Amino acid sequence: MPEFHFYEPAKGHGLPHDPFKAIVAPRPIGWISTLDAEGRVNLAPYSFFNAVCDHPPMVMFSSGGWKHTVANISATREFVCNLVTRPLAEKMNLTSASLPQGASEFGFAGLVPAPSRVVAPPRVAESPAALECRLVEIIQLRDFEGAKLDQYMTIGQVVGVHIDCAYLGDGLFDLLAAHPIQRAGYTADYTEATIGFKMKRPQGPAPRTDS
């Protein structure tokens, strides 16, 4: 049998770097655009992000601390998730910089804000897909003992979808052609999706026909 390194997180991992984020990977990047109560734009990436429901479509992201993005959504109840692709990777990384409240990451990263259709926050014009969202709930996370954490999970319902027609073929969004990137492990690690494969779900056993 293979030898396994086992650890309990509360007691330390005993490795040079915490492997948790390398194991739960790759993770989509939630590139979230918001407006504050004064109408100033904010754009920031979150690596704890994913879809959580499809009817109706919902997404979530989790923030370590009550950051500008969460505060803005709490105030306005709207946000946009912008797809991050390899050509946009460096600009996305620039938007993770700590800027003063009200400073625009769009301008700092050289990105163009495009108007949304249903919500007020703009989307990233260069992104091939964007999800306009309205707030469902912000949840302050707790540990299994019930202690409140400085971690906030935001759930939004998708109310508008933008797709660059260049990536639509036969009515399907060609995700791999867009070259999406994901967080994958430690501080500077990312992956780029370029290869995929298909698997159909197995069929259940045929119903019995004998009496």
C-alpha positions in Angstrom: 0.0 0.0 0.0 1.2 3.6 -0.6 2.4 5.6 2.3 0.2 8.6 3.2 1.1 11.8 5.0 -1.8 12.4 7.5 -2.4 15.5 9.6 -5.2 17.2 11.5 -5.4 20.9 10.4 -5.9 22.1 14.0 -2.5 20.6 14.9 -0.5 21.7 11.9 0.3 20.1 8.6 4.1 19.6 9.2 4.9 20.6 5.5 6.7 23.6 4.1 3.3 25.0 2.9 -0.4 24.3 3.7 -1.5 21.7 1.0 -5.3 22.4 1.5 -5.6 24.7 -1.5 -3.5 22.4 -3.6 -5.8 19.5 -2.9 -9.1 21.3 -3.5 -8.1 22.5 -7.0 -8.3 23.7 -9.6 -10.9 26.3 -8.4 -12.7 28.7 -10.7 -11.9 32.4 -10.2 -14.8 34.7 -9.3 -13.8 38.0 -10.8 -16.4 40.1 -9.0 -17.4 43.7 -10.1 -19.5 45.8 -7.8 -20.5 49.4 -7.0 -20.4 51.0 -3.6 -23.2 53.1 -2.2 -21.7 56.2 -3.9 -21.6 54.4 -7.3 -17.8 53.9 -7.3 -16.7 50.7 -9.1 -14.7 47.9 -7.5 -13.3 44.7 -9.2 -11.6 41.9 -7.3 -10.8 38.2 -7.8 -11.9 35.4 -5.4 -10.5 31.9 -5.6 -13.2 30.3 -3.4 -16.0 30.6 -6.1 -18.3 28.3 -7.8 -21.9 27.5 -9.0 -24.2 26.2 -6.3 -27.5 25.8 -8.1 -28.9 25.7 -11.6 -32.7 26.2 -11.2 -32.5 29.1 -10.7 -28.8 29.6 -11.5 -26.8 30.7 -8.4 -23.1 31.3 -7.7 -21.2 31.8 -4.5 -17.9 33.2 -3.4 -16.2 33.3 0.0 -14.2 36.2 1.3 -11.6 36.2 4.1 -12.7 39.4 5.9 -15.4 42.0 5.2 -13.7 43.4 2.1 -14.9 46.1 -0.2 -16.6 43.6 -2.5 -18.7 42.1 0.3 -19.5 45.5 1.8 -20.6 46.8 -1.7 -22.9 43.9 -2.3 -24.3 44.2 1.2 -25.1 47.9 0.4 -26.4 47.5 -3.2 -27.4 43.8 -3.4 -25.9 43.4 -6.9 -22.7 42.1 -8.5 -21.2 40.7 -11.7 -19.0 37.6 -12.1 -16.6 37.9 -15.1 -14.9 34.9 -16.6 -11.1 35.0 -16.3 -9.2 33.7 -19.3 -5.4 33.3 -20.0 -5.2 36.6 -22.0 -6.7 38.4 -19.0 -4.6 36.6 -16.3 -2.1 39.4 -15.7 -4.8 42.1 -15.6 -6.9 40.0 -13.2 -3.9 39.7 -11.0 -3.5 43.4 -10.9 -7.1 43.8 -9.6 -6.0 41.8 -6.5 -3.9 44.8 -5.4 -5.0 46.6 -2.2 -6.3 50.0 -3.5 -8.0 52.7 -1.4 -11.7 52.6 -1.0 -13.3 54.0 -4.1 -10.2 53.6 -6.4 -11.1 51.8 -9.6 -9.3 48.5 -10.3 -10.6 48.8 -13.9 -8.4 51.9 -14.5 -5.5 50.4 -12.5 -5.5 47.2 -14.6 -6.3 48.9 -17.9 -9.6 47.3 -18.3 -12.8 48.6 -19.9 -16.1 48.6 -17.9 -19.0 47.6 -20.1 -22.7 48.3 -19.0 -24.7 45.5 -17.6 -28.3 45.0 -18.7 -30.2 44.1 -15.5 -27.9 45.2 -12.6 -26.0 48.4 -12.0 -22.3 47.2 -11.6 -20.4 47.1 -14.9 -18.9 43.9 -16.4 -15.4 43.5 -17.8 -15.7 44.3 -21.5 -12.7 42.1 -22.4 -14.2 39.0 -20.7 -15.9 36.5 -23.0 -18.7 35.7 -20.5 -20.2 37.5 -17.5 -23.0 36.7 -15.0 -25.1 39.5 -13.6 -26.3 38.6 -10.1 -28.6 39.8 -7.4 -27.8 39.0 -3.7 -29.6 36.1 -2.1 -27.7 35.9 1.2 -24.4 36.8 2.9 -23.5 34.1 5.5 -20.9 34.6 8.2 -19.2 31.2 8.4 -18.8 29.3 11.6 -16.6 26.4 12.6 -18.0 23.1 13.8 -18.1 24.3 17.3 -20.2 27.3 16.3 -17.6 30.0 16.7 -18.0 32.8 14.2 -15.2 33.3 11.7 -14.1 36.4 9.8 -15.1 34.6 6.6 -18.2 35.6 4.6 -19.9 33.5 1.9 -22.0 35.5 -0.6 -24.7 33.7 -2.7 -26.1 35.4 -5.7 -28.8 34.5 -8.2 -27.9 35.0 -11.8 -30.3 37.4 -13.5 -28.5 38.1 -16.7 -25.8 36.3 -18.8 -23.4 37.8 -21.4 -21.6 35.5 -23.9 -19.2 36.7 -26.6 -20.7 35.3 -29.8 -17.2 34.4 -31.0 -17.3 31.5 -28.5 -20.7 30.2 -29.5 -20.8 27.2 -31.9 -24.0 25.3 -32.7 -25.6 27.0 -29.7 -22.9 25.8 -27.3 -20.4 28.0 -25.3 -16.9 26.8 -26.3 -15.3 27.1 -22.9 -11.9 25.6 -23.9 -11.6 28.0 -26.8 -11.8 30.9 -24.3 -8.8 29.4 -22.3 -10.2 29.8 -18.8 -7.7 29.8 -15.9 -8.2 28.5 -12.4 -6.4 28.8 -9.0 -4.5 25.6 -8.4 -2.6 25.3 -5.2 -0.1 27.6 -3.6 0.3 31.4 -3.7 1.3 31.8 -7.4 -0.1 28.6 -8.9 -2.7 28.6 -11.7 -3.9 26.2 -14.4 -5.2 26.9 -17.9 -8.0 24.7 -19.3 -7.2 23.7 -22.9 -8.1 20.0 -23.1 -11.3 18.2 -22.2 -13.0 14.9 -22.6 -16.6 13.6 -22.4 -18.3 11.0 -20.3 -22.0 10.1 -20.3 -23.7 9.2 -17.1 -24.3 5.4 -16.8 -27.8 4.2 -17.3 -29.6 2.6 -14.4 -30.5 -1.0 -14.5 -33.4 -1.8 -16.9 -36.7 -2.4 -15.2 -37.7 -6.0 -14.7 -40.4 -7.2 -17.1 -41.2 -10.5 -15.4 -44.3 -10.8 -13.3 
